[in-house]
């Protein structure tokens, strides 16, 4: 089949993609150093169905873009013919506040959704960076959460339904109000964290949480990782119920942020009890109001504006986290790297930023992976330059799970046209 030029593709597609806006790609559409040949902006599920059906006929490779806050995540795509922008799919379809559930379109930002849900004092309790840009589709596709994962879980724990359009243009629905599953699969769970490799998310349905009346954060300054480990253990074994427990550690500092969100009396009492429990390990401070809001805002975007920083996601058995952080401190010094590690200390999920030469960063990633047993942890390149992501396997060793992933991918996208090359093992 002859390869059509971008201009011909644009003209040909106008009668094939419903009411979607169709345009040529611009500099803002550049992904992994590649320009898509065409950009389509659907505004309804029918538009997405028509677009994917047309792309299937023309055998076009497809990528999806939302708020573009995760553009550098995953392995570099091997090909991008068609970019589907979800910018016009931005509505809260239905808020069933009596049932604490809501159905939301994929292109809506988390901030805009929570602003609407807040009318009934409910929300989606995730706090990834750049929530004003991060879209529901992108959050689901990457299973991105934030500090409140400690208390509320990740998107995979909160999603109860989804509608996606498969590579062949078929609409599949799972869970929620209407159930039309792809036989044998829990589609909601499968697409969460799939990086767009299985289908284009159109809507997602979630269980919601009530918005807490008050919030307080205990900040603990610690002089060593050993002290930090003792504090995390003490808090985890206590009866306290924080919604976030974030460790921040670098070469010269260790800090723990513990957040309590509840009614006034409970958040005040628990923050005081936390201070009494860990006060012997370091200096403590209780923050609330604007000071607390500023603290968490800065924490969430601490790597923003640093284009040369590589961001890793370390996941491990919680008991092995602090030995790994000790190794990170030693190995980064030996390889001339600056680093910051921040994340869910009691869950064993930590983001690590690396600054230094690409060669040293690659060595550091390999060294960290060598410390982990396959199946007991992973080091994934969460965000990084195209150069670095082409030098190293972004995902690392997957083990026997790769066989299952390939089987699922072949069922949903047998021709490997959705986000080709972006997933593990070239999926």
C-alpha positions in Angstrom: 0.0 0.0 0.0 1.4 3.4 -1.0 2.3 5.8 1.8 0.0 8.8 1.6 1.4 12.3 2.3 0.2 14.2 5.4 -1.8 16.6 3.2 -3.5 13.8 1.4 -4.3 12.0 4.7 -5.9 15.2 6.1 -8.1 15.6 3.0 -9.0 11.9 2.8 -9.9 11.7 6.5 -12.3 14.6 6.7 -15.2 12.5 5.5 -14.2 9.4 7.5 -13.8 10.6 11.1 -17.2 11.9 12.1 -17.3 15.4 13.4 -13.7 15.4 14.6 -11.3 18.3 14.0 -8.6 17.2 11.6 -5.3 19.0 11.1 -1.7 18.6 10.2 0.8 18.2 13.1 2.7 21.2 14.6 5.7 21.6 16.8 3.5 21.0 19.9 2.7 17.6 18.5 6.3 16.4 18.4 6.7 13.1 20.3 10.0 11.4 20.8 11.5 13.5 18.0 8.8 12.4 15.5 6.0 14.4 13.9 2.7 12.5 13.5 1.5 12.6 9.9 -2.0 13.7 11.0 -3.8 14.9 14.2 -7.5 14.1 14.9 -9.4 15.7 17.7 -12.7 13.7 18.3 -15.4 15.2 20.5 -17.7 12.1 20.9 -17.2 8.3 21.3 -18.7 7.9 17.8 -15.9 10.2 16.4 -13.3 8.0 18.1 -14.9 4.8 16.7 -14.9 6.3 13.2 -11.3 7.5 13.5 -9.9 4.2 14.7 -11.9 2.3 12.0 -10.5 4.6 9.3 -7.0 4.2 10.8 -7.4 0.4 10.7 -8.4 0.5 7.0 -5.3 2.6 6.2 -3.1 0.6 8.6 -2.0 3.7 10.4 -0.1 3.6 13.7 -1.9 5.5 16.5 -0.8 7.4 19.6 -3.0 9.3 22.0 -2.3 12.7 23.7 -4.2 14.4 26.5 -2.7 17.1 28.6 0.8 16.0 27.5 2.1 15.9 31.1 3.4 12.4 30.5 4.7 12.7 26.9 8.2 11.4 27.9 6.9 8.4 29.7 7.3 4.8 28.4 9.7 3.6 25.7 10.0 5.8 22.6 7.3 4.9 20.0 8.6 3.2 16.9 6.1 4.9 14.6 3.4 7.6 14.8 1.1 8.1 11.8 -2.0 9.4 13.6 -2.2 11.3 16.9 -5.6 11.2 18.6 -6.0 14.2 20.9 -8.6 13.8 23.6 -8.7 17.6 24.3 -12.4 17.8 23.2 -13.5 14.8 25.2 -13.6 16.8 28.4 -16.9 16.4 30.1 -18.1 14.9 33.4 -20.7 12.6 31.8 -22.5 11.7 35.0 -22.0 12.3 38.7 -24.1 9.9 40.8 -23.3 11.6 44.1 -25.7 9.4 46.0 -23.7 6.4 45.0 -20.3 8.1 45.2 -19.5 7.3 41.6 -18.8 9.4 38.4 -18.3 8.7 34.7 -15.8 11.1 33.1 -14.4 11.6 29.6 -10.8 10.8 29.0 -9.7 14.4 28.0 -11.0 16.1 31.2 -8.3 17.3 33.5 -8.2 16.0 37.0 -8.4 19.6 38.4 -11.5 20.4 36.3 -13.2 17.1 37.3 -12.6 17.6 41.0 -13.8 21.2 40.7 -17.2 19.9 39.5 -17.4 16.9 41.9 -16.6 19.3 44.8 -20.1 20.7 44.5 -21.2 17.6 46.4 -18.0 17.5 48.5 -16.7 14.5 46.6 -13.5 14.0 44.6 -11.1 11.6 42.9 -8.4 11.5 45.6 -5.3 11.3 43.5 -2.6 14.0 43.4 -0.2 13.5 40.6 2.0 16.4 39.5 0.4 19.1 37.2 -3.2 18.1 38.0 -4.3 21.2 36.0 -2.9 19.4 32.8 -3.0 15.7 33.7 -6.1 14.2 32.1 -8.2 11.3 33.3 -7.2 9.2 30.3 -3.5 9.8 30.9 -3.8 9.1 34.6 -5.6 5.8 33.9 -3.3 4.8 31.1 -0.2 5.2 33.3 -1.9 4.4 36.7 -0.4 7.6 38.0 -1.4 8.7 41.5 0.7 10.7 44.0 1.3 10.9 47.7 -2.3 10.2 48.6 -1.9 6.7 47.2 -0.9 5.8 50.7 -4.4 6.3 52.0 -6.6 6.1 48.9 -4.8 3.6 46.6 -4.0 4.1 42.9 -6.4 4.6 40.0 -6.4 0.8 39.4 -8.0 0.6 42.9 -10.7 3.2 42.1 -11.7 2.4 38.6 -14.9 0.4 38.2 -15.7 0.9 34.5 -14.3 2.0 31.2 -15.2 2.4 27.6 -12.4 2.0 25.0 -12.1 1.9 21.3 -10.0 -0.9 20.1 -7.5 -0.8 17.1 -10.2 -2.1 14.7 -12.7 0.7 15.7 -14.8 -1.5 17.9 -16.2 0.1 21.1 -15.8 -2.1 24.2 -17.3 -1.3 27.6 -16.6 -2.9 31.0 -18.1 -2.3 34.4 -19.8 0.9 35.4 -23.5 1.1 34.5 -23.5 -0.8 31.2 -21.6 -4.0 31.0 -20.3 -5.2 27.6 -17.0 -6.9 28.3 -14.4 -8.2 25.9 -15.0 -11.9 26.7 -12.8 -13.1 29.5 -11.1 -9.8 30.4 -11.6 -7.2 33.1 -11.0 -4.4 30.7 -11.0 -1.7 33.4 -8.0 -3.2 35.1 -6.2 -4.1 31.9 -6.2 -0.6 30.4 -5.1 0.9 33.7 -1.3 1.2 33.3 -1.4 0.0 29.7 0.2 3.2 28.2 -2.3 3.3 25.4 -1.2 -0.1 24.0 -4.6 -1.8 24.2 -7.1 0.9 23.1 -8.1 4.6 23.2 -9.9 5.4 26.4 -13.1 7.3 25.9 -14.7 7.3 29.4 -13.9 5.9 32.8 -16.1 5.4 35.8 -14.7 5.6 39.3 -15.8 5.3 42.9 -15.3 8.6 44.7 -14.3 9.7 48.2 -15.8 12.4 50.4 -13.6 15.5 50.7 -12.1 15.7 54.2 -13.1 18.7 56.3 -9.6 19.5 57.5 -6.0 18.6 56.9 -2.7 18.7 58.8 0.8 17.6 57.8 3.5 16.6 60.2 7.0 17.4 58.8 9.9 15.5 60.4 13.5 16.5 59.7 15.8 13.5 60.1 19.6 13.2 60.3 19.9 9.8 58.6 18.2 7.1 56.6 18.3 4.8 59.6 16.3 7.3 61.6 13.8 7.7 58.7 13.4 3.9 58.5 12.6 3.8 62.3 10.1 6.6 62.0 8.3 4.9 59.0 8.2 1.6 60.9 6.8 3.3 64.1 4.1 5.1 62.1 3.2 2.0 60.1 2.8 -0.1 63.2 0.7 2.5 65.0 -3.1 3.0 65.0 -2.7 6.3 63.1 -4.3 6.6 59.6 -2.4 9.1 57.5 -3.5 9.7 53.9 0.1 10.3 52.8 3.5 9.3 54.1 6.2 10.8 51.9 9.9 10.3 52.3 12.2 12.9 50.7 15.9 12.0 50.7 19.0 13.3 49.0 22.7 13.5 49.7 22.3 16.0 52.5 18.7 15.7 53.8 16.0 13.3 54.9 12.5 14.5 55.5 9.2 12.7 56.1 5.8 14.3 55.4 2.8 12.7 57.1 -0.6 14.0 56.2 -3.9 13.5 58.2 -7.2 14.4 56.6 -10.4 14.0 58.5 -12.8 15.9 60.7 -11.1 18.7 62.7 -10.8 16.8 66.0 -9.3 13.7 64.3 -6.7 15.5 62.2 -5.6 17.6 65.2 -5.4 14.6 67.5 -3.6 12.3 65.0 -1.0 15.0 64.1 -0.2 15.5 67.8 0.1 11.8 68.4 2.4 11.5 65.4 4.7 14.2 66.8 4.8 12.5 70.2 5.5 9.1 68.5 8.4 10.3 66.3 9.6 13.4 68.1 12.7 11.7 69.6 14.0 10.9 66.0 14.1 14.5 64.8 12.5 18.0 64.7 8.8 18.0 64.0 6.4 20.7 62.8 2.7 20.7 62.1 1.5 22.6 59.1 -2.0 23.5 58.1 -3.9 26.0 55.8 -1.9 27.9 53.2 1.5 26.7 54.6 0.5 23.1 54.2 -1.0 23.7 50.7 2.3 25.3 49.5 4.3 22.5 51.0 2.5 19.8 49.0 2.4 21.9 45.8 6.2 22.3 45.9 6.6 18.6 46.8 4.6 17.6 43.7 6.5 19.6 41.1 10.0 19.5 42.6 11.4 18.2 39.3 9.5 20.6 37.1 11.6 22.9 34.8 14.6 20.6 34.8 14.7 19.1 31.2 17.9 17.2 31.8 16.6 15.2 34.8 15.7 11.6 34.4 12.9 10.3 36.6 12.8 6.7 37.7 10.1 4.8 39.5 11.4 2.3 42.0 9.0 -0.3 43.3 10.0 -3.0 45.8 9.0 -4.9 48.8 8.7 -2.2 51.6 11.2 -4.0 53.8 13.9 -3.7 51.1 13.4 0.0 50.4 15.8 1.5 52.8 18.8 -0.8 51.9 18.1 0.2 48.3 18.2 3.9 49.2 21.5 3.4 51.1 22.8 1.8 47.9 21.5 4.6 45.8 23.3 7.1 48.0 26.6 5.3 47.7 26.4 4.5 44.0 25.3 8.0 42.9 28.3 9.4 44.7 30.7 6.9 43.0 29.1 7.7 39.5 29.1 11.5 39.9 25.3 11.8 40.0 23.0 14.1 42.0 19.7 12.5 43.0 16.5 13.1 45.0 14.3 10.2 46.0 10.7 11.0 47.1 7.7 8.7 47.5 5.5 6.4 49.4 7.9 5.1 52.0 5.6 2.5 53.6 4.5 1.1 50.2 8.0 0.7 48.7 7.1 3.1 45.8 9.6 5.9 45.3 10.4 8.3 42.4 14.1 9.0 41.9 15.5 11.9 39.9 19.0 11.6 38.4 21.1 14.5 37.2 24.4 13.9 35.4 25.8 12.5 32.2 23.6 10.1 30.3 26.2 7.4 30.5 26.3 7.7 34.3 22.5 7.6 34.5 22.4 4.4 32.4 25.0 2.8 34.7 23.0 3.8 37.8 19.8 2.3 36.4 21.6 -0.9 35.6 23.1 -1.0 39.1 19.8 -0.5 40.8 18.2 -3.2 38.7 20.9 -5.6 39.7 19.9 -5.2 43.4 16.4 -6.4 42.7 15.1 -9.9 42.1 12.8 -10.2 39.2 9.3 -10.4 40.5 10.2 -8.6 43.8 10.7 -5.1 42.4 11.4 -3.0 39.4 13.2 0.2 38.3 11.3 1.8 35.4 12.4 5.0 33.5 9.3 7.1 34.2 10.4 10.2 32.3 13.6 11.0 30.4 15.2 12.2 27.2 14.7 10.3 24.0 18.5 9.8 23.9 18.5 8.0 27.2 15.3 6.0 26.5 16.9 4.7 23.3 20.0 3.6 25.2 18.3 1.4 27.8 15.3 -0.8 28.2 12.8 1.6 29.9 10.9 -1.2 31.6 13.7 -3.6 32.7 13.3 -7.3 33.1 9.6 -8.3 33.1 10.0 -12.0 33.6 7.2 -14.5 32.8 4.7 -11.7 32.9 5.8 -10.6 29.4 4.2 -13.7 27.8 0.8 -12.8 29.3 1.2 -9.1 28.2 1.9 -10.3 24.6 -1.1 -12.5 24.6 -3.4 -9.7 25.8 -1.9 -7.3 23.3 -2.4 -9.7 20.4 -6.1 -10.0 21.4 -6.7 -6.3 21.5 -4.3 -5.1 18.8 -3.0 -8.0 16.7 -1.2 -5.7 14.2 0.6 -3.7 16.9 -0.6 -0.3 15.7 -1.5 1.3 19.0 1.4 3.1 20.7 3.8 0.6 18.9 7.1 0.0 20.8 6.0 2.0 23.9 5.2 -0.9 26.1 7.4 -3.6 27.6 9.2 -5.9 25.2 8.4 -3.7 22.2 4.6 -4.0 22.6 
